[in-house]
């Protein structure tokens, strides 16, 4: 296991007139390193997301977590109370698919502007709503690896209420790993099976992981639903995905 020394910073990702605040973690040294984009839960770029960003950087990647609620609620971050959940969902329901895709494309451009970042494709990882978003943006040409954690609504919804995100499956460009908990009340087993069937039908390189006894949010050690066994195995699989695709 790598444990590289890293630097962290708050940066701005420009997308036209929009300045997206982002948390950046970079291994010390000139690299070059591959880039990874970390997409938040509905709770914003909070302590958990910053920790994930640092963990990825310590493995030898330039990791960045853009605030995907920048257009709606700049600077928003929250904990895991019922009120936080309510507010986070309200913001989620105001997002739009094409704006999210545009913002992540701009984040890729930002990564590519850094001298220590390889220009040969990036990885993503997303949790909760972020797990949905990384599936959505996996259609971008530069995205080689997608790690989608418990992304709800992929089969029956899309930000902005267009065609469900699963309809974009034929356009996915890289390899996609999806992680689900068997006890997740937000994602029925039949939805995970529908995702797997769509990926298989369209010849997308993928693996689906279903963890027995795991609930929604199982990788987040700040939540009551944290499941150490599932989290540790899933993290190992993510690093394997990146090592095989971001080369």
C-alpha positions as CSV (number, residue, x, y, z in Angstrom):
1,X,0.0,0.0,0.0
2,X,1.3,3.4,-1.0
3,X,1.4,6.3,1.5
4,X,3.0,9.1,-0.4
5,X,3.5,12.6,1.0
6,X,1.0,15.0,-0.5
7,X,0.1,18.6,-0.8
8,X,-3.5,19.9,-0.6
9,X,-5.1,23.1,-1.7
10,X,-8.4,24.8,-2.5
11,X,-8.6,25.8,-6.2
12,X,-11.0,27.2,-8.7
13,X,-12.1,25.3,-11.8
14,X,-13.3,27.7,-14.5
15,X,-16.3,26.8,-16.6
16,X,-17.1,29.9,-18.6
17,X,-18.3,32.5,-16.0
18,X,-18.7,29.9,-13.3
19,X,-15.8,29.3,-10.8
20,X,-16.2,25.9,-9.2
21,X,-14.5,25.5,-5.8
22,X,-12.5,22.3,-5.6
23,X,-10.3,20.5,-3.2
24,X,-7.1,19.3,-4.7
25,X,-4.6,16.7,-3.3
26,X,-1.4,16.1,-5.1
27,X,1.5,13.7,-4.5
28,X,4.8,15.6,-3.8
29,X,7.1,15.4,-6.8
30,X,7.0,16.1,-10.5
31,X,5.2,12.9,-11.5
32,X,3.7,12.5,-14.0
33,X,0.6,11.2,-12.2
34,X,-2.8,10.2,-13.5
35,X,-5.8,12.3,-12.4
36,X,-8.8,11.2,-10.5
37,X,-12.0,13.2,-9.9
38,X,-13.9,12.6,-6.7
39,X,-17.6,13.3,-6.7
40,X,-19.4,14.1,-3.4
41,X,-22.4,12.7,-1.8
42,X,-25.4,15.0,-1.4
43,X,-23.6,16.4,1.7
44,X,-21.1,18.5,-0.3
45,X,-17.3,18.4,-0.3
46,X,-17.2,17.6,3.4
47,X,-14.6,15.9,5.7
48,X,-15.3,12.5,4.2
49,X,-14.9,13.6,0.6
50,X,-11.7,15.5,1.4
51,X,-10.4,12.4,3.2
52,X,-11.1,10.2,0.2
53,X,-9.4,12.8,-2.0
54,X,-6.3,12.7,0.2
55,X,-6.3,8.8,0.3
56,X,-6.3,8.7,-3.5
57,X,-3.4,11.2,-3.7
58,X,-1.4,9.1,-1.3
59,X,-1.7,6.2,-3.8
60,X,0.0,8.3,-6.5
61,X,-2.8,10.2,-8.3
62,X,-3.6,13.8,-8.5
63,X,-7.1,13.9,-7.0
64,X,-9.7,16.7,-7.2
65,X,-13.1,17.0,-5.6
66,X,-15.2,19.7,-7.4
67,X,-18.2,21.2,-5.6
68,X,-21.0,20.0,-7.9
69,X,-23.5,22.2,-6.0
70,X,-21.5,25.3,-6.9
71,X,-24.3,26.7,-9.1
72,X,-26.9,26.2,-6.4
73,X,-25.2,26.5,-3.0
74,X,-21.6,27.7,-3.1
75,X,-19.5,26.4,-0.2
76,X,-22.1,23.9,0.9
77,X,-21.0,21.1,3.1
78,X,-23.0,19.2,5.7
79,X,-23.0,16.3,8.2
80,X,-25.5,13.4,8.2
81,X,-28.5,14.6,10.2
82,X,-32.0,14.3,8.9
83,X,-32.0,18.1,8.3
84,X,-28.7,17.8,6.3
85,X,-30.2,14.9,4.3
86,X,-33.3,17.0,3.5
87,X,-31.3,20.0,2.3
88,X,-28.8,17.9,0.4
89,X,-31.7,16.2,-1.5
90,X,-33.2,19.6,-2.3
91,X,-30.0,20.7,-3.9
92,X,-29.6,17.4,-5.8
93,X,-33.1,17.9,-7.3
94,X,-32.0,21.3,-8.7
95,X,-29.0,19.9,-10.7
96,X,-29.1,19.3,-14.4
97,X,-27.4,16.5,-16.3
98,X,-25.8,18.7,-19.0
99,X,-24.5,21.2,-16.5
100,X,-22.9,18.4,-14.4
101,X,-21.3,16.9,-17.6
102,X,-20.0,20.4,-18.5
103,X,-18.6,21.0,-15.0
104,X,-16.8,17.6,-15.0
105,X,-15.4,18.3,-18.5
106,X,-14.0,21.6,-17.1
107,X,-12.5,19.7,-14.2
108,X,-10.7,17.4,-16.6
109,X,-9.4,20.4,-18.5
110,X,-8.1,21.8,-15.1
111,X,-6.3,18.5,-14.3
112,X,-4.8,18.5,-17.8
113,X,-3.5,22.1,-17.2
114,X,-1.3,20.8,-14.3
115,X,2.2,20.0,-15.4
116,X,2.4,16.9,-13.2
117,X,-0.7,15.3,-14.6
118,X,-0.6,12.7,-17.4
119,X,-2.8,13.6,-20.4
120,X,-3.8,10.0,-21.1
121,X,-7.2,9.8,-19.4
122,X,-8.6,10.2,-15.9
123,X,-10.5,8.2,-13.3
124,X,-13.6,9.0,-11.3
125,X,-15.0,7.9,-8.0
126,X,-18.4,9.0,-6.7
127,X,-20.6,8.2,-3.7
128,X,-24.4,8.4,-3.2
129,X,-25.5,11.1,-5.7
130,X,-21.9,11.2,-6.8
131,X,-22.2,7.5,-7.7
132,X,-25.0,8.5,-10.0
133,X,-23.0,11.4,-11.4
134,X,-19.9,9.4,-12.2
135,X,-22.1,7.0,-14.2
136,X,-23.6,10.0,-16.0
137,X,-20.3,11.5,-16.9
138,X,-18.6,8.3,-17.9
139,X,-19.7,9.1,-21.5
140,X,-16.8,11.6,-21.6
141,X,-14.0,10.6,-23.9
142,X,-11.2,11.2,-21.3
143,X,-12.7,9.1,-18.5
144,X,-10.9,5.7,-18.5
145,X,-12.1,4.4,-15.2
146,X,-15.4,4.9,-13.2
147,X,-15.9,3.7,-9.6
148,X,-19.6,4.2,-8.8
149,X,-20.6,3.7,-5.2
150,X,-24.3,3.2,-4.3
151,X,-25.6,5.5,-7.0
152,X,-29.3,5.6,-6.6
153,X,-31.8,6.5,-9.4
154,X,-29.6,5.4,-12.3
155,X,-32.3,3.2,-13.8
156,X,-35.3,5.6,-13.4
157,X,-34.1,9.2,-13.1
158,X,-31.6,11.8,-14.4
159,X,-30.7,15.2,-13.0
160,X,-33.1,17.7,-14.6
161,X,-35.6,14.8,-15.2
162,X,-34.6,13.8,-18.7
163,X,-34.2,10.3,-19.9
164,X,-32.9,8.0,-17.1
165,X,-29.1,8.0,-16.8
166,X,-29.0,4.3,-17.7
167,X,-30.0,5.3,-21.3
168,X,-26.5,6.7,-21.7
169,X,-24.9,3.3,-21.1
170,X,-24.0,2.7,-24.8
171,X,-21.9,5.8,-24.8
172,X,-19.7,4.9,-21.8
173,X,-16.1,5.1,-22.9
174,X,-14.0,3.3,-20.3
175,X,-14.3,0.6,-17.6
176,X,-16.9,0.9,-14.9
177,X,-17.0,-0.7,-11.5
178,X,-20.2,-0.3,-9.5
179,X,-20.5,-1.1,-5.7
180,X,-23.8,-1.8,-3.9
181,X,-24.9,-2.9,-0.5
182,X,-27.4,-5.7,-0.3
183,X,-29.3,-4.0,2.5
184,X,-29.5,-0.6,0.7
185,X,-33.1,0.5,0.8
186,X,-32.6,3.1,-1.9
187,X,-31.3,0.7,-4.5
188,X,-33.4,-2.5,-5.0
189,X,-31.6,-5.5,-6.3
190,X,-33.5,-5.5,-9.5
191,X,-32.1,-2.0,-10.2
192,X,-28.5,-3.3,-9.8
193,X,-29.4,-6.2,-12.1
194,X,-30.8,-3.8,-14.7
195,X,-27.5,-1.8,-14.6
196,X,-25.5,-5.0,-15.0
197,X,-27.6,-6.1,-17.9
198,X,-27.3,-2.8,-19.7
199,X,-23.5,-2.8,-19.3
200,X,-23.3,-6.3,-20.6
201,X,-25.7,-5.7,-23.5
202,X,-23.6,-2.8,-24.7
203,X,-20.2,-4.4,-24.3
204,X,-19.0,-2.0,-21.6
205,X,-16.0,-3.3,-19.5
206,X,-17.4,-3.6,-16.0
207,X,-17.6,-5.4,-12.7
208,X,-20.5,-5.2,-10.2
209,X,-19.9,-5.7,-6.5
210,X,-22.7,-6.5,-4.1
211,X,-21.8,-6.7,-0.4
212,X,-23.9,-8.8,1.8
213,X,-25.2,-7.0,4.9
214,X,-24.0,-3.6,3.7
215,X,-26.3,-0.6,3.7
216,X,-26.2,2.7,1.8
217,X,-23.1,4.7,2.5
218,X,-21.1,1.7,3.6
219,X,-17.7,3.2,2.7
220,X,-18.2,6.3,4.8
221,X,-16.7,5.9,8.3
222,X,-18.6,9.0,9.5
223,X,-21.9,7.3,9.0
224,X,-23.7,4.7,11.1
225,X,-24.0,2.5,8.0
226,X,-20.2,2.2,7.7
227,X,-19.3,-1.5,7.0
228,X,-15.5,-2.1,7.5
229,X,-15.4,-5.4,5.7
230,X,-17.2,-4.1,2.6
231,X,-15.4,-0.8,2.6
232,X,-11.9,-2.4,2.8
233,X,-12.7,-4.8,-0.1
234,X,-14.3,-2.1,-2.2
235,X,-11.3,0.2,-1.7
236,X,-9.0,-2.6,-2.9
237,X,-11.1,-3.1,-6.0
238,X,-11.0,0.7,-6.8
239,X,-7.2,0.7,-6.6
240,X,-7.0,-2.4,-8.8
241,X,-9.3,-0.6,-11.3
242,X,-7.1,2.5,-11.4
243,X,-3.9,0.4,-11.7
244,X,-5.2,-1.4,-14.7
245,X,-6.7,1.5,-16.6
246,X,-4.7,4.7,-15.6
247,X,-1.4,3.7,-17.1
